Each structure stands twice: as C-alpha cells, then as structure tokens.
Amino acid sequence: EIKGTVRTFTPGAGGDYSKGTIRTIVGQPYVATVKDGIGTAATFYYPAGMCLAPDGKTLYMVDGTTNGTVRKIFYK
C-alpha cells in the first residue's frame, strides 16, 4: 500500500497482471500535506472513496482523513 497516491495497474500481454505495469496518476507516496497540482505535484493524505464519472476520464476522490476534501482528477 502506498498512501498518498492514485495509481493504475495495466496488465501485460494476454491480460497477465504479473507482467503488467503500475503508474502513478496523481500524488506522492508518504507526503503528509494537501496541495492542489497536476500529476505528482498534487498531494493528499489518504485517497479513499473514488468514483469514475460517466465520461471515463474524470475521477472524483475523497481524502479519507478528517479533512474530507473532494478532489477532481482528470485522467487521460
């Protein structure tokens, strides 16, 4: 578990996840601040409660700590 990041996990050839790739979309691991930004310049404490919008490109995420910040993440 890497707190403070939202990541994608893409399977390798033939759907083999053991040969897949992991990519950080937003956030920085183990950074204990909250800051708006693009990609890894954005920071948050603990991503939780995520929902992908019907457009398939917008992700809403709630910071799972007591601050309850809702983040809007645009994903390509």
Contacts in CASP RR format, 6 or more apart in sequence:
PFRMAT RR
TARGET T0000
AUTHOR 0000-0000-0000
METHOD contacts of the structure
MODEL  1
EIKGTVRTFTPGAGGDYSKGTIRTIVGQPYVATVKDGIGTAATFYYPAGM
CLAPDGKTLYMVDGTTNGTVRKIFYK
2 29 0 8 1.000
2 30 0 8 1.000
3 29 0 8 1.000
3 30 0 8 1.000
3 45 0 8 1.000
3 46 0 8 1.000
3 47 0 8 1.000
4 27 0 8 1.000
4 28 0 8 1.000
4 29 0 8 1.000
4 30 0 8 1.000
4 31 0 8 1.000
4 43 0 8 1.000
4 44 0 8 1.000
4 45 0 8 1.000
4 46 0 8 1.000
4 47 0 8 1.000
5 24 0 8 1.000
5 25 0 8 1.000
5 26 0 8 1.000
5 27 0 8 1.000
5 28 0 8 1.000
5 29 0 8 1.000
5 47 0 8 1.000
6 24 0 8 1.000
6 25 0 8 1.000
6 26 0 8 1.000
6 27 0 8 1.000
6 47 0 8 1.000
6 50 0 8 1.000
6 59 0 8 1.000
6 61 0 8 1.000
6 73 0 8 1.000
7 22 0 8 1.000
7 23 0 8 1.000
7 24 0 8 1.000
7 25 0 8 1.000
8 22 0 8 1.000
8 23 0 8 1.000
8 25 0 8 1.000
9 17 0 8 1.000
9 20 0 8 1.000
9 21 0 8 1.000
9 22 0 8 1.000
10 20 0 8 1.000
10 21 0 8 1.000
10 22 0 8 1.000
10 23 0 8 1.000
11 17 0 8 1.000
11 19 0 8 1.000
11 20 0 8 1.000
12 19 0 8 1.000
12 20 0 8 1.000
12 21 0 8 1.000
13 19 0 8 1.000
24 39 0 8 1.000
24 40 0 8 1.000
25 39 0 8 1.000
25 59 0 8 1.000
25 73 0 8 1.000
25 75 0 8 1.000
26 39 0 8 1.000
26 40 0 8 1.000
26 42 0 8 1.000
26 71 0 8 1.000
26 73 0 8 1.000
27 39 0 8 1.000
27 40 0 8 1.000
27 41 0 8 1.000
27 42 0 8 1.000
27 43 0 8 1.000
27 44 0 8 1.000
28 40 0 8 1.000
28 43 0 8 1.000
31 43 0 8 1.000
32 45 0 8 1.000
33 43 0 8 1.000
34 43 0 8 1.000
34 44 0 8 1.000
34 45 0 8 1.000
34 63 0 8 1.000
34 67 0 8 1.000
34 69 0 8 1.000
35 41 0 8 1.000
35 42 0 8 1.000
35 43 0 8 1.000
36 42 0 8 1.000
42 71 0 8 1.000
42 73 0 8 1.000
44 61 0 8 1.000
44 63 0 8 1.000
44 69 0 8 1.000
44 71 0 8 1.000
45 63 0 8 1.000
45 64 0 8 1.000
45 65 0 8 1.000
45 67 0 8 1.000
46 63 0 8 1.000
46 64 0 8 1.000
46 65 0 8 1.000
47 61 0 8 1.000
47 62 0 8 1.000
47 63 0 8 1.000
47 64 0 8 1.000
48 61 0 8 1.000
48 62 0 8 1.000
48 63 0 8 1.000
48 64 0 8 1.000
49 61 0 8 1.000
49 62 0 8 1.000
49 64 0 8 1.000
50 59 0 8 1.000
50 60 0 8 1.000
50 61 0 8 1.000
50 62 0 8 1.000
51 59 0 8 1.000
51 60 0 8 1.000
51 61 0 8 1.000
52 58 0 8 1.000
52 59 0 8 1.000
52 60 0 8 1.000
53 59 0 8 1.000
53 60 0 8 1.000
56 75 0 8 1.000
57 74 0 8 1.000
57 75 0 8 1.000
57 76 0 8 1.000
58 72 0 8 1.000
58 73 0 8 1.000
58 74 0 8 1.000
58 75 0 8 1.000
59 72 0 8 1.000
59 73 0 8 1.000
59 74 0 8 1.000
59 75 0 8 1.000
60 70 0 8 1.000
60 71 0 8 1.000
60 72 0 8 1.000
60 73 0 8 1.000
61 70 0 8 1.000
61 71 0 8 1.000
61 73 0 8 1.000
62 68 0 8 1.000
62 69 0 8 1.000
62 70 0 8 1.000
62 71 0 8 1.000
63 69 0 8 1.000
63 70 0 8 1.000
63 71 0 8 1.000
END
